[in-house]
Amino acid sequence: MSRATVVVHADAHLLAQAVAARLLVRILDAQAERGLAAVVLTGGRVATEVYRALRDSPARDAVDWGHVDFWWGDERFLPAGDAGRNETQAREALLSALPLDADRVHPMPAADGPDGPDPEAGAARYAEALAAATRPGTARLPHFDVLLLGIGQDGHVASVFPEHPAAYDNRLVTAVRGAPKPPPVRITLTLPAINTAEEVWLTAAGTDKAGAVGMALAGAGPVQLPAAGVHGVDQTLWLLDRSAASEVPPRFRSLR
């Protein structure tokens, strides 16, 4: 398990620009090492700004986008194309502008997909897709170079909410019913799946996130505050603006 590193930027705009630049470098490094890269996407306002900054970066064409796999950490169980889906937001902000291999883009099932309005079947289908992308004889998940996460005011990550059944779930992908924020039905990677990523990056901006960020870094329990239970295999990065970092414990050195 990696130790957390906190990096602080002056404001939300500079945070998004810096995360986009960091992500480009990480994808290039992965491709130089393995010939391909795998990124797990998230939703939320900071993520959308990161995707737009990446789309607009003059350095984006250095990446071989046909050899990047895109997965999702969670999804709102809504019809395909719904504006509330993380997939829809990512496609509009970034993916539609890139020369991707469509077979390497792996959205989570939609409510009008082959399993219909059954999120448990959708979660099982996504687990099967993940397993199919692994090499023979390896684990049930592919290699994730970077897994992006936001953090909610309540400390949730992906769609793993405090004290909710998904916080106790040891399966890799699970359905969520009765989520405390709309929509109530979702599909999510669980903490055991998230924590297989080589690097996990948690991004947050704004004073409304400061309390959750501070409690997570202070060592809260992962069921009570799921963000506290997240860690990458090699690196765990907390990428924050100054407002979100205002309650970070003193022992974490911030780069400004």
N, C-alpha and C positions, 0 to 999 in steps of 0.2 A: 504494500500500500504506500502510495506517495504522500509526501507532506504537502500541505497547502501553501501556495505562494500567492500573495496579494499584489496586484498591480493596479495603481490608481491613476486615472486620467482626469483632466480638469473639468470636463463636462461631458454630457451624453453624446454630443456630436463628435468630439475628439475620440471618445471611447469607441464608437462605431467604426470610425476610420482606422483606428489602431488595430481593432480586432480583425477587420477585413484584411489589412496588410499582413498581420500575423498568420491568418488562415491561408493566404496565398503562399506564403513561405513554407508553411507546414505541408501543404499539398505538394508543392514542388519537391520538398525534401523526401516525402514519401515516394513520389514517383521516381526520383533519382535512386532510391534504395530498392524499391520493389517493382517499379514499372507501372504502378497504379496507386490510387489513394482511395480511402473510404471515409466519408464524413457523415455523421449523424446530425440531422438538422433539428431545430426547435422552432417554436413560434414566439410571438410577443413583439412588443414595439422595438426593443433594442435589436433583436434578431433581424427584424425587417430592415432596420437602418443599416445593419451590417451587410445584409445581402445587397442592398442598393449600392453601398459603397464598393463592394466587391465587383458588382456589375459595371460600375463606372470607372473602375481603376484602369489606368493605362497599362498596368502590368498583368492584367488578367489573361492576355493572350499567350503568356509564357507557359501557361498550364495546358496540358493535353487533356481537355475536358472529356474526350471520348474514353478516357481511362480513369474516370472518377466515379465511384459508386456513391449514391446518395440514399441514405436511409432516414427514417424519422424516429425520434424518441417517444413521441406520443401524437395522438390525433383526436380531434373532436369527431365523434361518430355522426357525421352529417352526410348528406348526399354529395356525390362527386361534383366538384366545381363550386360548391357553396363557399361564399366569401369568408365564412368562419373557420374553414379548414386550414390547418397549418400548411398543407400541401399547396392549396390555392395561393396563399400569401407568398410562399417561397417561389412558386412558378412566376407569379406576377413581378416580384421584386428582383429575381435573379435567373432562375432556371430557363425561362423562355428565351432569354437572350444568349444562351450558351450553346455551342455545338456539341450536345450531349449524345451519348449512346442511350437510346430510350430503354434498352434492356438493363441498364445500370441505374435507373431511377426507380426506387422501390417505395412508393407511397403505401401507407397503411390502408386497409380496406375502408370503403365508404358504406354508408347506410343503405345505399341502393346498389351495392355490389352483388357478387354471385351468392353471398350468404344472406342477402336481404338484411332486415333490421335485427340481426343477431350478433351483438358485439363479441360474445364468447367465441362464436365460430370465426369471426373476423380476427380475433386475437390468435386463435389456433392457426389460421391461415398464414398470418404474418410470421409466427414462430416457424412454420414449415418453410417459408421463403428464406428466412435467416439460415435455417439449417441447410437448405439446398445450396446456399452460397459459400458454405465452408468447404475446405479441402477434405477429401476422404480420410477418415481416421482422426479428424480433429474434433474440437468441441462443437456445441450446437449453435455457435455464433461465429460470423465472419470476423476478421480482424478489423477493428475500428481505429483509424489513426487519430481522429478527433471527434469527440461527442460534445455538442453544444447544448447548453442548458440555460434557461432563465431561472429566476427564483421568484416565487410569489410572496406577497406580503405576509402570508401565513407560513412561509418556509417550504412550500411545496416545490417539487421539481418534476418536469415532465407532467404526468397526471397522477403522480403519487402524492396524495394529500395527507396531512398529519392525522394519525389515528385511524385512517381509512383502511379498508381491507387490503388494498394494494401495497400498503406499507409493510404488511406482514407476509406478502406473497413471495414464495421462492421460485415460482415459474419465471420464465424469461420475458414473456409477454402476457398481459392480462387485460381483461375487460374491466372497466370502471363504471359502476352505476351509482347514481345519487351523489355525484361530485358536488362539493359545496359551492362551486361557481359554475355558471352556465357555459356550455350545455352540460346536462347531468350525466350523459353517457359518452364514454371515451374509450380509447385503447391506448395502452402505455407499455413501454419497457419498464421492468421493475428495477429496483436498486441492484440486485445481483447481475442483471444484464448490463446496466449502465456502467457498473464498476469493472467490466472487462475491457473497456476502451483503453487504448494506450495513453491518451490524454483526455481529460475532461476539463472543459472550460465553462465556468459559471459566470454569466454576465448580468450586471444589474446597474440601473441608473435611477436616481431620485431618492429623496428622503423617505418615501414610503417603503423602500426596501431596506433601509438602514438597520432596523431592529432585527429583521430576520437574518440578514447577513452577519450582524454582530453575534447573535445567539448561535448560529451555525458554527462560526469560527471559534466561539468560546467553548464548544464541546457539547452542545445539546444532544439529546438522544435522537437516533434516526427515525424512530416511529413518531415521536412528538414533533420533530422538525426534520423532514426527509433530506433537506439540503445538507444537514450535518452528516448524513451517511454516504455522501457521494465522494468518490475518489478515483482518479485514474491510476492505471498500473504504473506508469512512469512519471506522470505529472498531473497535478491538480491545480488549475489556475483560476483564481477569482479576479475577474477583469471588471473593474468598477469605476464609476465616476466619483468625484469627491463627496457628493451628497450621499450616495449609497454606502460610502466607506466611513461615514462619520462615527459609527459605533464599532468599528473593527478593533479588536483587542490590541493593546499596545505592543505585544510581542511580535506582531506581524509588521515587517518592514514594508512600507509602501513606496513604490517608485512613482514619481510625479514628473 
